[in-house]
């Protein structure tokens, strides 16, 4: 009854604040979501659990599971401890700190387990120091080489530590996180599975997508420091930002290892249930980004718990705009340049017209006299050859590559892209591209062993997407060749575009190379431009097969950043 009331009130507020159109769009998106067949959580079979128990790893670190406890529901506390003690990996300890619980059942449950297991390390206080300091006191009990963080009423799967130790042995990971889901009270019902992306530093700056289960090398605490009570409510977000910055290998386990308990007042049930947590998260992120770049400002995002980082354009930064298209006359080139809305006041900007259709040579000599742009005959070259030749000549800090079918929605679109480039370490940056019907033409490509998928083609631009992914900046496997920014330093590091491709598939190949070499590709949530004719993505089959074979050691049966089973409208290309 309470949940129905909340739904009704949210609907009323949406209509009041955003209008009936937004309400209809939200209802439409919800209908799409309900059509997903969310996979139920299936625990491992007994045989699999026994096999894990018998496995001997080359590296068998001791893992300290750290849990601050305060007035926990006795049943939930018992279930939490059971979930830890029943792990298939045995070299662990459970460190419990009881921070001033006023309910006597808490101490009773803990003492019951202490009498039965020597794996529990326990300390208590008559004072509740708050979530951060209680966690720090639990950390002080830990003696393991790795530490795992667990909330006092949540659950681990039986194979959680096994999978983490496997990642340590396979990848040398010093920070590990997994997928998670939510469990409703004591019903045993699992909902809202969160299939997370692989390590995504830009996504983490949009919201705390990592959360649970988090395991990290204990020695990292020497440089990261402990939990900061200044950010209580989002203390884990602050800690994860600092932790991942200092890690050498952040590894994602694409498997649900953690069940987040939904209760009336938990952030698992509703982020808005703890309004102070939202402000704490914003403060934590602002503190983090300000230490890296004083000019960055954090604003609240499109939904609770999401944030936008506003960069400031550094006028010292230079850029070159490479326009790929087919023009038959100097007049058509002049008209195209006018449509770009390039301000004459922004001078550190070179515009290069790359014409792949030959016309009379005298026309080129006339066009080249323009003080605003240069025209190059690229009719005897493929996209990669033409880009490589011109990029090597350019002295600009950034290269913006744009298809001639793309038109601007915002006068300052190129300035926004350049500012975004300055504020991220990602090599390739791209915005959201809409079509004539104000739907999405492209907001990222997924690439797996099975092929290439345009993730949100023709989806309503007002939709939020899977875990809000349509409304945040994030990392992605590849961007559409229609429009992107490539940092010149990144181009020097990652090398030339592959000239064996005859089409712009070479750009998708380049994104894969960046990811394969541990770099990142970033989408920014700006609707700056639209396309009159959506990219066809009709790449030759032989070129696609060559690319998939080339990156077979990197590509998996899943995309590294997006769960393909949660697409609104999958479109294989």
N, C-alpha and C positions, 0 to 999 in steps of 0.2 A: 504493500500500500504506500509506504514511504517513497519507494523508488518511482512508482507511477506519479506521485505528486511532484517529485523532482523533475521528471520528464515534462510534465505539463507546464511547470513553472519556467523551465528552460525554453520551451516553445513560446510561451507568452513573452518572455524577455527578448527572444530573438526577433519576433514580429515587431515588438515595440521599438527596439534599438536599430534593427537593420532593414525592416520592411518585409512585406509579404513575399517578395521575390526571393530574398535570402532564405526565408523559411522554406519555400518550395524547393529551392536548390538543396538545402540541408536534408530535407525529407527524401529527395531523390537520391542523394548520396547514401543516406542510411539504408534505403531500399537496395542499392547496389551492394552495400556491406553485408546485408542479411543474406544475399545470394551466395556469399562465399561459403564454401564447405570447410570451416575451420577444423583442422585435424585434431581429434581428441588426444589427450595425453595418454600414452600407453607405457607403463613401466616395463622394465626389462624382465624377461623370463628368468626363472630360477637358474636354469642352466647357464645363461649368460652371466648372471651374478656370480655363480661359482667359478666360472672361467676367469673372471676378473680377480677374484680373491686369490686365485692360484698363480697369477702372473707375477713375475719378478722383474721389476724395471732395473735398468742400468743405474739410473739416478732415482733414489727413493727419499726425497726430502721429507722432513717432518713439517706438517702443516698445522698451524695453530688457528682454529676456528674461534674468532673473537665475537662475543655477544654481550652487549650491555643489557641488563635486565631491570625493568621497573614495572611493578604492579601488573605483571603479565597474567592473562587468563590462565589458570592452572592447567586446563586441558591443552591449550595451545602451547604452553611451555613444555609440557610433557611430550607432545608430538614433535616439537622442535628438537629437543634433546635426543629423542629416539631416532629422528632422521639423521642425526650426526653419528650416533653410536653404531648405526647399522650400515655404515659405509663399507664398500667392498675393498677400498684401500685402507690399510690399517695403521700407517705411521702418522698419527695425528693426535692432537689434544684439543679439548674444548675448554676455552677460557671464559668463564662467566664472572661478570662483576655486577653485583646487586646494588644499585645505587639508591638506597633509601626507600625501598618498597614498604608500603604501609599495610599490605595484605600478607598475612602470615602464611598463606598457602604457598606463596612463592618460595620461601625458605624451606618449607616442608617438601616440596617437589624436588628442589635441588638436592637436599640432604638424602632423599631417597635414592637418587641416581649416584651420588657420591659413594654411598654404601655398596653399590653394585659394580662400579667401574673405576678403574684407576686412571682413566683418560681425562678426568675432569679436574680442572684447576679453578679454584673458587676463592673469591674475596667479596666482602660486602662492606657497606657503610651505612650509617644512620642518616646520612645526608644525600639528597638527590642533587648531583652536581650539574645536571643537564645532559643532553644526549652526547655532546662532543666530549666533555670531560669524563663522563661515564665510559665512553668508548676508549678514551685514552688510558683510563685505569684498567680496562680489560686488556688493552694492548700491552700494558706493563707486565701482565702475567705471562705473555707469550714467550716461548723459547724456540719456536720452530724457524726453519730457514724461509718458509713462506707463511703468509697470513691470509686467511679468508674471512670476509666480513659477512655476518649473518644477523638479521633482526630477530628479536626474541620470540616472535610469534609466527615466523615463516618456516618453510621446510626446504631441505635439500633432497634431491633424488639420491637413491642409493649409490649411483655411479658418479656423483659430482666430483669427488676428490680424485677418483680414478682417472676421469677424463682430463682433469687439470694436470695431474702428474704425467699423463701421456703427452700432453702439449709441451710440458717442460722437457721431456726426453726428446720429442721430435723436433721442436722448434727453438729450444733454449729460451722460452718465454719468461719474461720477468713480470709481466702484468697479463692477467688472463680474465676474460669475461665470457659469459654464456648467454644463450637465449633464456627467456623466462616466461611464465604465465601467471595467472592469478587464480587463487582458490577461494571460493566463497565460504566464509565462516568455517563451520565444521561439517558442511554438506558433502565435501569431497568432490564438488563440481569444479572443473577447470575451465577457465574462459580466457579470452584476450591474450592468446599467445603472441609474444613479441619476438619475431624473427629479426634479429638485429643485423646491421651491416658489419662487414669486417672493419678493422680499425679505420675510423673516419674522424680525423681531427677537426674538420670544419663542421661536421654534423654535431660534434660534441659542443661546439660553440653556439649551436642553435638550441640545444636542450640536452639534458643528461640522459642520453640514450643507453648508456652503459649500465647504470644501476646495479643489478644483481645478475649472476653471482660474480663477485669480484675477489680475485686471489692475486697476491703480489709478493715479490721478494722482500723479505723483512728489512734487508739492508737499504732499501730505497728510503726508508723512514729517516735515515740520517741526513738526506738532502731535502726531502719533501717536508719534514716536520710532521707534527701530529694533527689531529682534528682541531679546527678553530671554532671556539664557541661563539665568535662574532657572527658566524653564519648558521647558527642553529636553525633547523628547519630545512636547510639545504646544505648541511655540513658535508654530506657525501659528495655533492657536486663540486664544492670547493676543493675537497681532497682529491677527487678524480682528476680534475684539471691540473693540479700540481703534480700528481703521481704520473700521469701519462706523459707529461712534458719531460720528465727525467728518465723514463723507461727506454730501454734499448729495443725491446721486442714486445709489442702489445698484440696479443693473440686472441682471436674470437673463436669460441667453440660453438658451431651452429647447431646447438642441441639444447633443449630445455633441461636445465639442471637445478632450477630454483623456482619454488612456488611462493608467490607473494600473496600473503593473506589479506583478503578484503574484510575490513571491519568498519563500523560506522564513522570513525574519526580518522581513518588512515588515509594517507595520500594515495594508496592503491585504489581506494574507492573513489576519491575525488580530490584532485589537487587543490580545488578551491575550498575544501574542508579545512585546510590550514592556510589561510590567506597570507600569514606571515612567512610561510615557506616560499611563496612566489617572490616576495620582496627579498628574502634572504638569497634566493637563487640569482636574482638580478644583481644584488650587491656582490655576490661571490664572483660572478662572471665579469662585472665591471672592474673589480679589483684585479682579476687575473689579466684581462686584456690591457688595462691601463699600465700594468707593469711591463708589458711588451711594447705598447704604442700608446702614448698619452692622448693622441688625437681621436681614439676610438671611443664611441659612445654606445652603451647598451640600452635598448628600448624593449618594452614588452612586445611579444610577437602576436601572431594571429589567434593563439589559444593559450590557455593557462599552462605555464611551464615552458613555453617557447619564447625565444628572444631573437631580436634582430640587432646586428652590430652595424652601426652607421660609420663608415669610413669618411675621411676628409681627403679630397684630392690634393695631392702634392704637385703644384704647378711645375716643379722641376722635372717631373717624369715626362718622358717623350714617348710618342707612339706613332706607328705607321698603320694606316688602314689599307688592307689589300682587298679589293673588290673583284670578285670572280664572276664573269658573265660573258654574254655574247651581245655585242653591240654592232650595228651595221653602219653607223654614221657618227660623225663628231657631234651632231645635234642630239642624238639619243644619249651620248655620253654626258653632254652638258645637262640635259634634263635629269639624268640619273644622279649626277653630283648634287644638283639642287635639292633632290628629294632626300638626301642624307642629313640635311639640317645641320651641317657643320658650321659652327660659329667662326667667323673670321677673327674673333677676339682670342680664340684659343690657338696660338701659333705653334706650339711644339707638337705639330700633327702633320704627317705626310700622308697624302691620299694617292694610292697607286691603283690605277685601273688596269686590271689584267683581262684583256680581251681574247677570248678563245675562238672568235670568228674573224677571219681575215677580211679586211677591206683595203681600199687603195692606200698605198704607202704614204702618199702626200697628206692624207687625212691624219695619219699619226704625227707627222711633223708639225701640223697645225695644232693638234691637241696637246702635244708636248710643250707648247709655248705657254700653256695656262700656268698662272702663278699659284693655282689652287690644287692641281693634281697633275700626275704624270700618267701617260698611257703606254702600255707595253703590249706588243704583239706576241701572244702566247699560243697562237694557233698551231704551231708545230711542236708543242710540248704537252705533256699530261700535267695534271694538277700538282703532283709532287715535284716534278722537274721545275715548273714555273715558280712555285713557292720557294724551293731551295735556292734557286738562282737569285731571287729578289731579297730573300731574308738575309743572305750572306752579304748583300750590298748595303743593307739597312743598318743605321747606327742607332735606331730608336730602342728604347728600353722595352717596349711591348709591341707585339704585332696583333692587330685585330683583323681577322679574316671573316669576310661577309659575302654571302651569295647575293647576286643581283636581284633575286626575287624577294629579299628582305627589305622592309620599309620601316621607318622609325615611327614610334608612338610618342616618344619623349624627346624634347629638343636636346637634352643633355645626356643622351643614352651612352655615348662613348666616354664621357667624363665619369659616369657611374661605373662603367666597366674598368676603367683605369684605376679609379679609387679602390675598387674591390680587389684588384690585382695587387695593389700595394699592401693591403691589409691581410694577405694570406700567403702561405708558403706553397700553395698548390701551383702546379706548372701551367695548367690549362683551366680557364674560367669561362663559363657560358651562362647566359640568362635564359629565362623562359621565353619561348617563341610561340605566339598565338597565330591563328589563322583568321581569315576574313569574317568568320562567324563568331569570333571572340572565344573560340575553344582552343585547346592546346594543340599546337603542331608538334612541339617537342619539348620535353623537360627531362632529358637524359635517355641513354641507351643502356640496356642490359645485354651482356654478352656471356654466353656459356658455351659448353661443348656442343649444345644443340643449335646454336645460331645467335642471331641478333634480334632484339625486340625494342621497338620504339615504345617506351613505357606508358605514356599517357596520351597517345595520339587520339585527337578528336574528343577528349574528355573535357567536361565543363571546367572552365578556369576558376570557378568559385569553389570547387571541391577541395577538400583538405587532404585526401589521399590516405594511404596506409600510415598510421601513427603520425598524421599531419605532414607527411613528406612533401606534399605539394605546396606547403606554405613556409618552408624553411630553406635556408642555405644548407648544402650537404655535399658529400663526396659521392662519386658515381663512377661506374666503369668507363663510360665513354659519353661524349656529347655529340649532338648532331653536327655534321659538317657545314650546316647552314651558317652558323655564326659562333665564333669563339675568340678568346684572347689567349695568346701564347706569349709567355715571358721570354724575352730574348736570352736571358741567362739560362733559362730552362732549355731553350733550343740548342744552345751551345753544349749543354750537359748531356741531353738525351739524343742529340744528333739530328741528322736530316730526316725528312719524310722519305719513306720507302718508295723509290721510283719504279719499282717493278709493277705497281698498281697503275692501271690506266685511268682509274676513276678516283673520286674523292674518298673512297674507302681507305685510302692511305691515311686519312685523318683519324678514323676509328682505330686503325693499326697503331697510330702514334699514341693515342690514349692508352691502349693496351700496353705499349712499351713503357710508358710512364708508370703505370700501376705495377707492372712486372718488376721494375727497378725500384720499387718502394716509394715512388712519388705519388702525387694525388691529382685528381681531376675534380673540379668544383663547379657545382651549379649554384647560382645566386638567384634569390626569389624576387627578381625584378621583371615586370612585364613591360619591356622597353620597346620591343619591335614586333612586327607581325609579318607574315608571309602571304603574298597573294596566291602563291602556288606552292603547297606543301611539298617538301622534299619527297621524292618517290622512293628513295632507298633501293632502287632497282639495280643493285650491284651485280655484276656477272657472277654466276655460280662458281666458276673456277677461282675467282679472286677471293670469294668468301671462304672457300675450302682451303685455299692457301693460307689465309690469315688464321683460321681455326687450327690448322696443323702447326703453324709457326708458333702459336702460343699454347700448345697442348699441355705444357708443363705448368702453365698458370691457370688456364681455364678449367672449371669444374662442371659438374652437372647442374650446379646452381650458379646464379650470378653472385659475385662477391659482395654486392651492395644492396640488392633488392630481392625480396622473396617473390618469385614469379607466380606462385600460387595465390597471391593476393592482388593480382592485377585487376583493375576494373574491366578492361577490355583487351586481353592479350592479342597482339598482332605480330605474328611471326613474319620475318622479312627474308 
